[in-house]
Amino acid sequence: MTEAIDAGRPAVPWHFWLVTLVALLWNGFGGYDYTMSHLQGEAYYRQVGMTDAQIAYMATFPVWMHAVWAVGVWGSVVGSLLLLARSRWAAYAFAVSTLGAAASLVYNIATPGLLEVMSPVMPTVIVVICLVFAWYAWLMTKRGVLR
């Protein structure tokens, strides 16, 4: 019975599983980092090697930026899980996540004095990786791999 349903679907390429595994690991760590930042705060920041100035910056993080951060992180986690489930909604989740990550980067660059405390390198890398996952999910949707 499943043979008749899946007969017209293209085979899942080997790289799909590799990208999905990388997405789960990368975004799973993002979820862990977000959770630990909120549960342990300063203790976690010190454990990961943040300076006193960086910890002070995180203590003054505006509430709306916590929401933007959450959208970026959890959008990617959901996108990864949807990719694993082979759902076309993964592309949308990664697109929303990219918006959250991009907003964080803009805040990082636009806030006076912040570039001396927090480097924009990692936020830029995160935006690029979000874009790659969104593009990949869109491509797999167009190829019929995601339903």
Secondary structure as a PSIPRED ss2 file (coil, helix, strand):
# PSIPRED VFORMAT (PSIPRED V4.0)

   1 M C   1.000  0.000  0.000
   2 T H   0.000  1.000  0.000
   3 E H   0.000  1.000  0.000
   4 A H   0.000  1.000  0.000
   5 I H   0.000  1.000  0.000
   6 D H   0.000  1.000  0.000
   7 A C   1.000  0.000  0.000
   8 G C   1.000  0.000  0.000
   9 R C   1.000  0.000  0.000
  10 P C   1.000  0.000  0.000
  11 A C   1.000  0.000  0.000
  12 V C   1.000  0.000  0.000
  13 P C   1.000  0.000  0.000
  14 W H   0.000  1.000  0.000
  15 H H   0.000  1.000  0.000
  16 F H   0.000  1.000  0.000
  17 W H   0.000  1.000  0.000
  18 L H   0.000  1.000  0.000
  19 V H   0.000  1.000  0.000
  20 T H   0.000  1.000  0.000
  21 L H   0.000  1.000  0.000
  22 V H   0.000  1.000  0.000
  23 A H   0.000  1.000  0.000
  24 L H   0.000  1.000  0.000
  25 L H   0.000  1.000  0.000
  26 W H   0.000  1.000  0.000
  27 N H   0.000  1.000  0.000
  28 G H   0.000  1.000  0.000
  29 F H   0.000  1.000  0.000
  30 G H   0.000  1.000  0.000
  31 G H   0.000  1.000  0.000
  32 Y H   0.000  1.000  0.000
  33 D H   0.000  1.000  0.000
  34 Y H   0.000  1.000  0.000
  35 T H   0.000  1.000  0.000
  36 M H   0.000  1.000  0.000
  37 S H   0.000  1.000  0.000
  38 H H   0.000  1.000  0.000
  39 L H   0.000  1.000  0.000
  40 Q C   1.000  0.000  0.000
  41 G C   1.000  0.000  0.000
  42 E H   0.000  1.000  0.000
  43 A H   0.000  1.000  0.000
  44 Y H   0.000  1.000  0.000
  45 Y H   0.000  1.000  0.000
  46 R H   0.000  1.000  0.000
  47 Q H   0.000  1.000  0.000
  48 V C   1.000  0.000  0.000
  49 G C   1.000  0.000  0.000
  50 M C   1.000  0.000  0.000
  51 T C   1.000  0.000  0.000
  52 D H   0.000  1.000  0.000
  53 A H   0.000  1.000  0.000
  54 Q H   0.000  1.000  0.000
  55 I H   0.000  1.000  0.000
  56 A H   0.000  1.000  0.000
  57 Y H   0.000  1.000  0.000
  58 M H   0.000  1.000  0.000
  59 A H   0.000  1.000  0.000
  60 T C   1.000  0.000  0.000
  61 F C   1.000  0.000  0.000
  62 P C   1.000  0.000  0.000
  63 V H   0.000  1.000  0.000
  64 W H   0.000  1.000  0.000
  65 M H   0.000  1.000  0.000
  66 H H   0.000  1.000  0.000
  67 A H   0.000  1.000  0.000
  68 V H   0.000  1.000  0.000
  69 W H   0.000  1.000  0.000
  70 A H   0.000  1.000  0.000
  71 V H   0.000  1.000  0.000
  72 G H   0.000  1.000  0.000
  73 V H   0.000  1.000  0.000
  74 W H   0.000  1.000  0.000
  75 G H   0.000  1.000  0.000
  76 S H   0.000  1.000  0.000
  77 V H   0.000  1.000  0.000
  78 V H   0.000  1.000  0.000
  79 G H   0.000  1.000  0.000
  80 S H   0.000  1.000  0.000
  81 L H   0.000  1.000  0.000
  82 L H   0.000  1.000  0.000
  83 L H   0.000  1.000  0.000
  84 L H   0.000  1.000  0.000
  85 A C   1.000  0.000  0.000
  86 R C   1.000  0.000  0.000
  87 S C   1.000  0.000  0.000
  88 R C   1.000  0.000  0.000
  89 W H   0.000  1.000  0.000
  90 A H   0.000  1.000  0.000
  91 A H   0.000  1.000  0.000
  92 Y H   0.000  1.000  0.000
  93 A H   0.000  1.000  0.000
  94 F H   0.000  1.000  0.000
  95 A H   0.000  1.000  0.000
  96 V H   0.000  1.000  0.000
  97 S H   0.000  1.000  0.000
  98 T H   0.000  1.000  0.000
  99 L H   0.000  1.000  0.000
 100 G H   0.000  1.000  0.000
 101 A H   0.000  1.000  0.000
 102 A H   0.000  1.000  0.000
 103 A H   0.000  1.000  0.000
 104 S H   0.000  1.000  0.000
 105 L H   0.000  1.000  0.000
 106 V H   0.000  1.000  0.000
 107 Y H   0.000  1.000  0.000
 108 N H   0.000  1.000  0.000
 109 I H   0.000  1.000  0.000
 110 A H   0.000  1.000  0.000
 111 T C   1.000  0.000  0.000
 112 P C   1.000  0.000  0.000
 113 G C   1.000  0.000  0.000
 114 L H   0.000  1.000  0.000
 115 L H   0.000  1.000  0.000
 116 E H   0.000  1.000  0.000
 117 V C   1.000  0.000  0.000
 118 M C   1.000  0.000  0.000
 119 S C   1.000  0.000  0.000
 120 P C   1.000  0.000  0.000
 121 V H   0.000  1.000  0.000
 122 M H   0.000  1.000  0.000
 123 P H   0.000  1.000  0.000
 124 T H   0.000  1.000  0.000
 125 V H   0.000  1.000  0.000
 126 I H   0.000  1.000  0.000
 127 V H   0.000  1.000  0.000
 128 V H   0.000  1.000  0.000
 129 I H   0.000  1.000  0.000
 130 C H   0.000  1.000  0.000
 131 L H   0.000  1.000  0.000
 132 V H   0.000  1.000  0.000
 133 F H   0.000  1.000  0.000
 134 A H   0.000  1.000  0.000
 135 W H   0.000  1.000  0.000
 136 Y H   0.000  1.000  0.000
 137 A H   0.000  1.000  0.000
 138 W H   0.000  1.000  0.000
 139 L H   0.000  1.000  0.000
 140 M H   0.000  1.000  0.000
 141 T H   0.000  1.000  0.000
 142 K H   0.000  1.000  0.000
 143 R C   1.000  0.000  0.000
 144 G C   1.000  0.000  0.000
 145 V C   1.000  0.000  0.000
 146 L C   1.000  0.000  0.000
 147 R C   1.000  0.000  0.000
